[in-house]
């Protein structure tokens, strides 16, 4: 079976994703590693890093405390989380007790669909092992705030007064994505 899947933004190697997620599930801490868009493939770059939660926090939640049972082989909280960029428009964030997948699908110049999927241990049961509102709080609040910022930025860019300029050093990821995207749509 070919584990590479055609997506709206190109081909992606889901076998690699599954391998990385298994490592995370077994509690193996991953060093920071990356391959940027357009290198050694068809634009399916990835970036992985493991980092610490805030002091006193065991997971990403409103109060920093657990929101669901530990997943996989975790026996305790390791004080960290793993973040994975999956190609140009999908991201995965894993804590010991839950994971979050973000999928962005461009539909037009002015519209992008976003899907968020929260993951918990396969044996966890809503209402018994976790409360949905506590589970989704962190990234629900964050994405709602981000949407306001994005909408305001779009209004500015759409203004007749806007003039494009060079990217700043803080926008290196955006610049990489824009370059990759323009290469993808360029005539052969």
Backbone bond lengths (Angstrom), bond angles and torsions (degrees), N, CA, C in turn:
res aa  C-N    CA-C-N  psi(-1)  N-CA   C-N-CA  omega(-1)  CA-C   N-CA-C  phi
1 X - - - 1.446 - - 1.531 109.33 -
2 X 1.292 116.65 133.53 1.460 121.39 177.84 1.522 108.36 -82.63
3 X 1.348 115.73 117.64 1.461 120.23 -177.26 1.520 112.01 -82.88
4 X 1.323 117.07 -2.74 1.459 118.63 178.11 1.521 107.85 -84.64
5 X 1.310 116.13 134.43 1.459 121.40 -175.90 1.517 109.70 -120.41
6 X 1.324 115.81 138.15 1.452 120.52 174.91 1.522 108.05 -79.22
7 X 1.305 116.83 125.77 1.456 122.43 178.77 1.517 107.64 -120.36
8 X 1.332 118.35 171.52 1.468 119.19 178.92 1.525 113.41 -60.02
9 X 1.329 118.91 -20.41 1.464 121.32 -177.80 1.516 112.93 -110.60
10 X 1.338 118.00 13.39 1.462 120.68 177.30 1.516 111.05 126.34
11 X 1.321 115.41 -172.06 1.459 120.44 179.96 1.520 109.67 -88.23
12 X 1.325 115.97 142.66 1.457 120.02 179.48 1.519 108.79 -133.10
13 X 1.314 116.72 141.12 1.454 123.11 -177.72 1.532 109.14 -89.30
14 X 1.333 116.48 94.08 1.454 120.39 -178.49 1.522 111.70 -72.02
15 X 1.335 118.80 -22.07 1.468 120.63 175.72 1.522 109.63 -61.99
16 X 1.331 117.56 -41.25 1.463 120.98 177.45 1.520 110.22 -63.32
17 X 1.330 117.14 -42.91 1.462 120.86 178.32 1.522 110.57 -59.20
18 X 1.320 117.26 -46.63 1.463 120.80 -179.19 1.525 110.43 -61.25
19 X 1.338 117.50 -41.78 1.456 121.52 178.23 1.520 110.74 -59.45
20 X 1.321 117.82 -47.55 1.461 121.84 -179.71 1.525 110.13 -63.81
21 X 1.328 117.73 -43.12 1.462 120.05 179.89 1.523 111.50 -64.65
22 X 1.342 117.58 -34.57 1.465 120.29 175.60 1.519 111.02 -64.03
23 X 1.335 116.64 -42.50 1.459 119.41 177.59 1.519 110.79 -58.63
24 X 1.313 115.54 -44.01 1.462 120.14 179.19 1.530 109.79 -62.88
25 X 1.331 115.90 -43.26 1.464 120.84 -179.55 1.516 113.14 -60.89
26 X 1.329 116.73 -31.24 1.456 120.68 178.02 1.522 111.91 -87.15
27 X 1.322 116.87 5.36 1.454 120.40 176.15 1.508 114.26 76.78
28 X 1.320 117.56 16.94 1.457 121.14 179.26 1.521 108.06 -80.21
29 X 1.310 116.01 121.64 1.458 119.36 179.56 1.519 109.00 -75.68
30 X 1.303 115.72 132.13 1.457 121.63 -177.76 1.515 110.42 -97.44
31 X 1.321 117.89 134.58 1.460 119.30 172.81 1.526 108.58 -71.84
32 X 1.288 116.81 162.88 1.461 119.95 176.54 1.527 108.09 -68.29
33 X 1.298 115.93 127.40 1.459 120.27 177.34 1.512 107.37 -147.05
34 X 1.316 116.35 156.83 1.453 117.21 179.89 1.504 111.40 -161.33
35 X 1.301 114.18 161.45 1.451 123.31 167.73 1.511 104.70 -142.57
36 X 1.299 116.73 118.76 1.458 120.32 -173.75 1.522 110.87 -77.39
37 X 1.318 115.26 162.93 1.453 121.71 -178.92 1.512 110.59 -54.64
38 X 1.328 115.27 136.84 1.449 120.59 174.67 1.519 114.87 87.38
39 X 1.321 119.44 -9.57 1.453 120.62 178.56 1.519 109.99 -90.25
40 X 1.297 117.17 138.92 1.464 123.58 171.73 1.521 113.32 47.68
41 X 1.284 118.71 39.89 1.455 119.57 178.64 1.507 111.40 169.25
42 X 1.295 114.16 -157.18 1.455 120.63 -173.82 1.525 112.07 -105.02
43 X 1.306 117.46 34.54 1.452 119.24 177.62 1.508 113.73 89.96
44 X 1.334 117.38 14.32 1.457 118.95 -178.58 1.521 110.75 -96.88
45 X 1.324 116.84 52.18 1.452 121.43 -178.20 1.514 112.26 -60.97
46 X 1.312 115.54 159.55 1.450 119.70 176.39 1.516 109.00 -144.40
47 X 1.313 115.49 160.83 1.454 121.82 178.58 1.517 106.26 -146.87
48 X 1.325 117.50 130.41 1.456 122.28 -177.47 1.513 108.70 -130.09
49 X 1.332 116.73 134.25 1.456 118.84 170.01 1.514 110.28 -151.58
50 X 1.317 114.47 155.67 1.462 122.44 177.99 1.518 106.60 -117.00
51 X 1.327 116.39 134.86 1.456 119.94 -176.66 1.526 109.10 -140.94
52 X 1.328 116.17 168.43 1.454 122.09 -179.06 1.523 111.12 -87.23
53 X 1.326 115.39 147.83 1.459 120.46 170.46 1.530 107.47 -76.51
54 X 1.304 117.18 174.62 1.465 121.11 177.86 1.531 109.37 -65.10
55 X 1.328 117.77 150.74 1.470 119.98 178.63 1.534 111.45 -53.60
56 X 1.321 115.28 131.10 1.460 121.44 -179.47 1.515 114.43 88.11
57 X 1.334 118.15 -14.64 1.471 122.14 179.82 1.523 109.66 -92.63
58 X 1.323 116.61 141.00 1.466 120.74 176.05 1.521 111.63 -105.68
59 X 1.333 116.63 -14.75 1.463 120.81 -178.90 1.522 108.96 -156.67
60 X 1.322 116.28 176.23 1.456 121.66 177.10 1.513 109.99 -87.59
61 X 1.319 116.40 92.72 1.464 121.30 179.55 1.526 108.91 -145.97
62 X 1.314 115.97 172.11 1.461 120.36 -177.58 1.532 112.17 -57.90
63 X 1.333 116.78 -40.39 1.463 120.52 -179.52 1.525 113.35 -106.95
64 X 1.333 117.33 3.11 1.462 121.11 179.42 1.516 114.19 81.09
65 X 1.326 116.81 -0.29 1.461 120.82 -178.51 1.531 110.44 -97.34
66 X 1.321 114.57 162.97 1.469 121.51 -176.43 1.526 111.89 -54.21
67 X 1.332 115.28 143.68 1.466 120.49 177.46 1.524 112.31 -116.95
68 X 1.340 117.27 -11.96 1.463 121.54 -177.83 1.530 107.90 -155.37
69 X 1.331 117.19 166.26 1.470 119.56 176.69 1.532 110.78 -63.00
70 X 1.321 115.86 153.08 1.460 120.43 176.29 1.520 110.02 -58.14
71 X 1.329 116.09 144.19 1.459 121.03 -179.76 1.522 110.42 -97.49
72 X 1.329 114.89 157.95 1.461 121.24 173.12 1.512 112.56 56.63
73 X 1.326 115.58 -134.91 1.459 121.48 -177.49 1.522 113.86 -94.32
74 X 1.320 117.87 10.25 1.459 119.35 178.25 1.528 109.29 -62.25
75 X 1.328 115.67 132.24 1.461 121.91 175.85 1.526 110.78 -103.75
76 X 1.337 115.50 -19.19 1.455 121.32 -178.30 1.529 107.35 -157.78
77 X 1.309 115.92 169.57 1.457 120.86 177.13 1.518 108.92 -79.21
78 X 1.333 117.08 137.68 1.469 120.95 -176.60 1.528 112.30 -99.29
79 X 1.318 116.80 6.29 1.462 120.02 177.44 1.514 113.84 74.86
80 X 1.322 116.36 18.05 1.453 117.84 -177.24 1.513 113.91 -147.02
81 X 1.324 113.36 -175.95 1.459 122.05 176.64 1.522 107.95 -146.79
82 X 1.314 116.08 159.23 1.459 122.24 177.74 1.515 108.10 -117.79
83 X 1.324 115.25 134.82 1.468 121.82 -179.28 1.518 108.05 -120.46
84 X 1.332 116.31 134.21 1.461 121.12 -178.65 1.525 109.24 -132.83
85 X 1.337 116.62 123.83 1.463 121.30 167.22 1.518 105.60 -84.09
86 X 1.322 116.89 128.81 1.462 121.69 -179.40 1.523 108.96 -115.65
87 X 1.319 116.49 86.88 1.448 118.98 -177.03 1.521 109.59 76.35
88 X 1.303 116.25 -168.92 1.464 118.81 -172.56 1.518 115.61 -75.92
89 X 1.328 118.88 -14.12 1.465 116.91 -172.83 1.525 114.79 -145.78
90 X 1.315 117.83 25.60 1.462 121.16 176.12 1.520 108.63 -138.20
91 X 1.319 115.54 144.23 1.454 120.79 -174.73 1.523 109.63 -140.88
92 X 1.327 116.84 149.97 1.452 122.24 178.41 1.520 108.66 -133.29
93 X 1.308 116.18 134.79 1.453 122.62 178.85 1.522 106.62 -127.03
94 X 1.342 117.22 126.30 1.465 120.70 -176.86 1.521 111.14 -125.00
95 X 1.311 115.50 125.55 1.456 124.16 169.06 1.526 105.74 -106.01
96 X 1.323 119.15 167.37 1.463 119.15 178.59 1.530 114.43 -61.59
97 X 1.344 117.66 -23.77 1.461 119.39 -177.03 1.531 114.77 -107.31
98 X 1.310 118.36 -13.34 1.466 119.35 176.37 1.525 110.51 -161.14
99 X 1.319 114.39 162.65 1.457 121.31 175.52 1.510 109.57 -129.83
100 X 1.329 115.93 158.55 1.465 121.69 178.60 1.519 108.50 -135.15
101 X 1.321 116.56 127.48 1.461 122.79 174.91 1.523 108.50 -106.66
102 X 1.323 116.42 132.74 1.458 122.34 176.37 1.524 108.09 -116.54
103 X 1.319 116.73 125.48 1.462 122.00 177.27 1.525 108.16 -120.43
104 X 1.325 116.47 127.12 1.458 121.87 176.68 1.520 107.34 -115.61
105 X 1.320 117.02 124.88 1.461 121.58 -179.41 1.524 108.59 -122.37
106 X 1.348 117.54 105.79 1.464 120.02 177.90 1.533 110.38 -63.23
107 X 1.331 116.09 132.50 1.468 121.44 178.60 1.522 111.96 -109.96
108 X 1.335 116.08 -28.99 1.461 121.85 177.58 1.526 106.92 -164.98
109 X 1.330 116.18 -178.13 1.468 119.71 178.52 1.528 111.93 -60.76
110 X 1.310 117.36 -29.38 1.464 121.33 -174.99 1.524 113.69 -110.93
111 X 1.330 118.19 4.06 1.469 119.48 -174.84 1.527 111.04 -141.29
112 X 1.331 115.03 130.17 1.462 122.34 174.40 1.516 107.86 -135.00
113 X 1.317 116.61 129.29 1.457 120.67 174.89 1.526 108.39 -84.32
114 X 1.324 115.92 143.95 1.462 120.94 176.23 1.514 108.02 -128.66
115 X 1.320 115.34 131.03 1.459 120.93 175.34 1.522 107.68 -120.62
116 X 1.323 115.89 135.20 1.461 121.58 177.32 1.522 107.53 -119.50
117 X 1.328 115.99 130.86 1.458 121.84 179.20 1.522 107.77 -123.26
118 X 1.322 116.82 123.66 1.461 121.73 175.99 1.521 108.14 -97.01
119 X 1.328 116.79 138.43 1.455 122.63 -178.95 1.532 109.54 -120.28
120 X 1.323 116.13 138.15 1.466 122.25 173.98 1.525 107.38 -130.75
121 X 1.319 116.82 173.36 1.458 120.94 177.27 1.525 109.82 -54.25
122 X 1.323 116.38 141.30 1.458 121.47 -176.36 1.517 114.52 -60.34
123 X 1.325 117.70 -23.01 1.462 120.65 179.44 1.533 112.99 -93.03
124 X 1.320 116.99 -5.39 1.468 120.42 -178.73 1.517 109.84 -72.17
125 X 1.311 115.07 143.16 1.459 121.31 -179.01 1.530 109.33 -123.61
126 X 1.339 115.20 127.62 1.464 119.88 179.10 1.530 109.97 -59.64
127 X 1.323 115.87 138.34 1.455 121.29 -179.51 1.516 112.69 90.01
128 X 1.315 116.74 -29.27 1.464 120.64 177.71 1.525 110.81 -101.34
129 X 1.340 116.72 -49.44 1.461 121.70 -174.87 1.520 113.57 -102.42
130 X 1.297 117.12 -19.89 1.468 120.67 178.67 1.516 109.90 -157.28
131 X 1.337 114.63 153.76 1.460 122.11 173.64 1.522 106.48 -103.02
132 X 1.307 117.22 126.01 1.459 121.64 -177.23 1.526 111.87 -54.74
133 X 1.320 117.98 -42.78 1.473 120.43 -177.50 1.530 111.70 -62.45
134 X 1.329 118.40 -36.81 1.473 121.45 177.56 1.525 110.57 -72.95
135 X 1.333 116.47 -37.99 1.469 121.45 -179.07 1.521 111.31 -61.98
136 X 1.314 117.52 -45.82 1.473 120.58 -172.95 1.524 113.60 -90.96
137 X 1.336 118.65 -8.49 1.457 121.50 -170.71 1.527 113.09 -50.44
138 X 1.329 118.43 -55.96 1.469 122.23 -173.21 1.522 112.35 -54.29
139 X 1.314 116.89 -52.62 1.467 119.62 -173.05 1.511 112.77 -86.81
140 X 1.340 118.01 -18.34 1.455 120.66 171.29 1.532 109.33 -69.62
141 X 1.332 117.04 -48.63 1.463 121.40 178.61 1.532 110.27 -61.62
142 X 1.329 116.35 -44.10 1.467 120.90 -177.95 1.524 111.71 -63.15
143 X 1.327 117.60 -46.91 1.471 119.33 -177.39 1.529 111.56 -69.90
144 X 1.313 117.89 -32.26 1.474 119.57 175.98 1.533 110.06 -65.91
145 X 1.327 117.15 -42.09 1.471 120.49 177.42 1.527 110.25 -66.07
146 X 1.339 116.59 -42.29 1.465 120.23 178.21 1.523 111.25 -59.91
147 X 1.334 117.28 -39.36 1.467 120.31 -179.51 1.522 111.06 -60.85
148 X 1.320 116.84 -40.59 1.472 120.21 178.10 1.528 109.96 -61.76
149 X 1.326 116.94 -45.93 1.466 121.33 178.79 1.523 110.69 -61.59
150 X 1.329 116.83 -45.72 1.467 121.37 -179.56 1.523 110.72 -62.61
151 X 1.336 117.42 -43.94 1.468 120.63 179.29 1.527 111.01 -61.88
152 X 1.335 117.06 -41.56 1.476 120.16 178.30 1.530 110.84 -66.42
153 X 1.330 117.25 -40.99 1.467 119.99 176.66 1.522 111.03 -60.85
154 X 1.334 116.41 -41.41 1.464 119.66 -179.68 1.525 110.85 -64.73
155 X 1.325 117.26 -38.64 1.468 119.55 176.54 1.524 110.57 -60.17
156 X 1.334 116.15 -41.49 1.466 119.66 178.46 1.511 112.39 -64.96
157 X 1.331 117.06 -44.54 1.464 121.31 -179.72 1.526 110.85 -66.97
158 X 1.316 116.64 -31.40 1.471 120.74 -179.87 1.529 112.38 -81.61
159 X 1.309 117.41 -8.44 1.462 121.44 -178.61 1.525 110.99 -68.38
160 X 1.307 116.13 148.13 1.468 120.30 176.80 1.529 110.99 -67.34
161 X 1.318 117.39 -15.06 1.462 121.68 -179.51 1.535 113.02 -88.31
162 X 1.318 116.64 -11.12 1.473 120.20 -177.46 1.523 111.22 -70.22
163 X 1.310 116.74 135.32 1.465 123.07 173.31 1.519 107.41 -129.15
164 X 1.326 118.25 122.23 1.469 119.56 -179.60 1.523 111.15 -65.63
165 X 1.307 114.43 150.55 1.458 121.27 177.71 1.513 109.52 -140.26
166 X 1.307 117.11 -174.03 1.471 119.45 -179.24 1.531 110.95 -70.87
167 X 1.335 115.40 155.13 1.460 120.38 174.62 1.525 109.47 -69.04
168 X 1.323 116.53 147.95 1.463 120.92 174.28 1.526 108.35 -88.49
169 X 1.335 119.00 164.78 1.473 120.50 177.07 1.535 112.43 -57.15
170 X 1.330 117.65 -29.81 1.471 120.35 178.47 1.524 112.27 -69.85
171 X 1.319 118.08 -13.77 1.464 122.25 -176.70 1.528 112.39 -104.07
172 X 1.333 117.72 25.73 1.470 119.93 -177.15 1.528 111.81 -62.33
173 X 1.338 116.99 -37.42 1.463 119.60 179.09 1.529 110.30 -66.13
174 X 1.323 116.39 -42.64 1.462 120.84 178.19 1.522 110.41 -62.89
175 X 1.316 116.37 -41.54 1.460 120.39 178.75 1.531 111.05 -64.18
176 X 1.330 117.39 -42.04 1.472 120.94 177.51 1.523 110.68 -61.69
177 X 1.338 116.34 -43.63 1.455 119.90 179.30 1.523 110.88 -63.67
178 X 1.323 117.66 -46.30 1.464 121.32 -179.37 1.524 110.71 -60.16
179 X 1.325 117.47 -43.88 1.471 121.09 178.89 1.522 110.74 -62.92
180 X 1.344 116.08 -45.61 1.465 120.37 179.26 1.531 110.05 -60.85
181 X 1.331 117.29 -46.50 1.460 121.50 -177.92 1.523 111.42 -61.37
182 X 1.314 116.96 -44.73 1.469 120.32 179.53 1.520 111.75 -62.80
183 X 1.332 117.24 -35.80 1.467 120.29 175.13 1.528 110.80 -65.05
184 X 1.329 116.85 -38.15 1.476 121.05 -178.12 1.527 111.97 -66.21
185 X 1.325 117.27 -35.62 1.466 119.35 -175.39 1.525 112.56 -95.86
186 X 1.326 117.22 -4.25 1.477 120.29 179.89 1.523 109.89 -66.18
187 X 1.324 117.23 142.39 1.467 119.53 177.09 1.532 110.17 -61.29
188 X 1.321 115.45 143.84 1.480 119.39 -179.36 1.503 111.75 -73.29
